[in-house]
Amino acid sequence: MRNIFITVGLLGIVAMGCDLKDKQGGAATDEGIAASNAWLEIVDAERYGDSWQQACAYFRGLVPKERWEQQIASVRAPLGPVLSREVTSAEYATKLPGAPDGEYVVIQYQTKFQNKADAIETVTPMRDPDGAFRVSGYYIR
């Protein structure tokens, strides 16, 4: 299956080239994981409009809701339901390629879908202006 990239195109959700701050980001990393897990529950329930609404302001400003709903549905539907998901890494970063400076957590999950047994999901929450972490990018490989 081809790599599937659903996100704000500018965010390049990869840990390579990021300014990582593992020790300083401990609490932020935990907050990012919690935000990511909550957002994934919404996506898993196929509430794609709600997932757009719960994404960060930057994401919502770049990706229209209708476009997001179409893209995520076309990617997730063929995979089937999630059978298992486990965090395999979570890295705090203040800089990501092509994205504005800020606070990010790049989280990778080992995920098993009904129709794709070995997937890696990368979810990247960023801290919104109100102080909460919200998802800014989603990538499935």
C-alpha positions as CSV (number, residue, x, y, z in Angstrom):
1,M,0.0,0.0,0.0
2,R,1.3,3.4,-0.9
3,N,2.3,5.9,1.8
4,I,-0.7,8.0,2.8
5,F,-0.1,11.6,3.9
6,I,-3.0,13.5,5.4
7,T,-2.0,16.7,7.0
8,V,-1.2,20.3,6.6
9,G,1.2,19.9,3.7
10,L,3.7,22.3,5.2
11,L,4.2,20.4,8.4
12,G,6.3,17.5,7.0
13,I,5.6,15.3,9.9
14,V,8.9,13.7,10.4
15,A,11.2,13.7,13.3
16,M,14.4,14.1,11.1
17,G,15.6,17.6,11.2
18,C,13.5,18.7,14.2
19,D,14.9,20.6,17.1
20,L,14.1,18.0,19.7
21,K,14.0,18.8,23.5
22,D,13.3,15.4,25.1
23,K,14.2,16.4,28.7
24,Q,12.5,19.8,28.6
25,G,9.4,18.5,26.9
26,G,8.3,15.8,29.5
27,A,5.0,17.3,30.6
28,A,4.4,18.7,27.1
29,T,5.0,15.3,25.7
30,D,2.4,13.8,28.0
31,E,-0.1,16.5,27.1
32,G,0.6,15.9,23.4
33,I,0.0,12.1,23.7
34,A,-3.2,12.7,25.6
35,A,-4.5,15.1,22.9
36,S,-3.4,12.7,20.2
37,N,-5.2,9.8,21.8
38,A,-8.4,11.7,22.3
39,W,-8.3,12.9,18.6
40,L,-7.6,9.4,17.3
41,E,-10.7,8.2,19.2
42,I,-12.8,10.7,17.2
43,V,-11.2,9.6,13.9
44,D,-11.6,5.9,14.8
45,A,-15.4,6.6,15.3
46,E,-15.5,8.1,11.8
47,R,-16.5,11.5,13.2
48,Y,-14.3,13.3,10.6
49,G,-15.9,16.7,10.9
50,D,-15.4,16.6,14.6
51,S,-11.8,15.6,14.1
52,W,-11.3,18.8,12.0
53,Q,-13.0,20.9,14.6
54,Q,-10.7,19.4,17.3
55,A,-7.6,20.0,15.2
56,C,-5.3,23.0,15.9
57,A,-6.2,26.5,14.6
58,Y,-3.3,26.4,12.2
59,F,-4.6,23.2,10.6
60,R,-8.1,24.5,10.3
61,G,-6.9,27.6,8.7
62,L,-5.1,25.7,6.0
63,V,-7.4,22.7,5.3
64,P,-11.1,23.3,4.7
65,K,-13.4,21.1,6.7
66,E,-15.0,19.5,3.6
67,R,-11.6,18.7,2.1
68,W,-10.4,17.1,5.3
69,E,-13.5,15.0,5.6
70,Q,-13.1,13.7,2.0
71,Q,-9.4,13.0,2.4
72,I,-9.5,11.2,5.8
73,A,-12.6,9.1,4.8
74,S,-10.8,8.0,1.6
75,V,-7.7,7.0,3.5
76,R,-9.3,5.4,6.6
77,A,-12.3,3.5,5.1
78,P,-10.2,1.0,3.2
79,L,-8.1,0.2,6.3
80,G,-11.1,-1.0,8.4
81,P,-11.4,-0.7,12.2
82,V,-8.4,-0.3,14.5
83,L,-7.6,-3.6,16.2
84,S,-4.7,-2.3,18.2
85,R,-2.5,0.8,18.6
86,E,0.6,1.4,20.7
87,V,2.8,4.5,21.1
88,T,6.3,3.6,19.9
89,S,7.8,7.0,20.2
90,A,7.0,10.6,21.2
91,E,9.4,13.5,20.7
92,Y,9.0,17.1,21.8
93,A,10.1,19.6,19.2
94,T,10.1,23.4,18.8
95,K,10.9,23.4,15.1
96,L,9.7,21.2,12.3
97,P,10.6,21.5,8.6
98,G,8.2,23.9,6.8
99,A,6.1,24.7,9.9
100,P,6.1,27.7,12.2
101,D,8.1,27.5,15.3
102,G,6.1,26.4,18.3
103,E,5.7,23.4,20.6
104,Y,5.0,20.1,18.9
105,V,5.0,16.4,19.9
106,V,5.8,14.0,17.1
107,I,4.1,10.7,18.1
108,Q,4.4,7.4,16.3
109,Y,2.0,4.6,16.9
110,Q,2.3,0.9,15.7
111,T,-1.2,0.3,14.6
112,K,-3.0,-2.8,13.4
113,F,-6.1,-2.2,11.2
114,Q,-8.5,-4.9,10.1
115,N,-7.2,-4.6,6.5
116,K,-3.6,-3.4,7.2
117,A,-1.8,-5.4,9.8
118,D,1.3,-3.3,10.0
119,A,0.8,0.4,9.9
120,I,2.7,3.3,11.5
121,E,0.6,6.3,12.3
122,T,2.3,9.6,13.0
123,V,0.3,12.2,14.8
124,T,1.7,15.7,15.6
125,P,-0.1,17.8,18.1
126,M,1.0,21.4,18.5
127,R,0.3,23.9,21.3
128,D,-2.5,26.2,20.2
129,P,-2.5,29.9,21.3
130,D,-4.9,29.0,24.2
131,G,-2.2,26.7,25.6
132,A,-3.9,23.4,24.7
133,F,-2.3,20.8,22.5
134,R,-4.3,20.0,19.4
135,V,-3.5,17.8,16.3
136,S,-1.7,19.6,13.5
137,G,-0.9,16.6,11.3
138,Y,-1.7,13.0,10.6
139,Y,0.3,10.5,8.5
140,I,-0.2,6.8,7.9
141,R,2.5,4.6,6.5
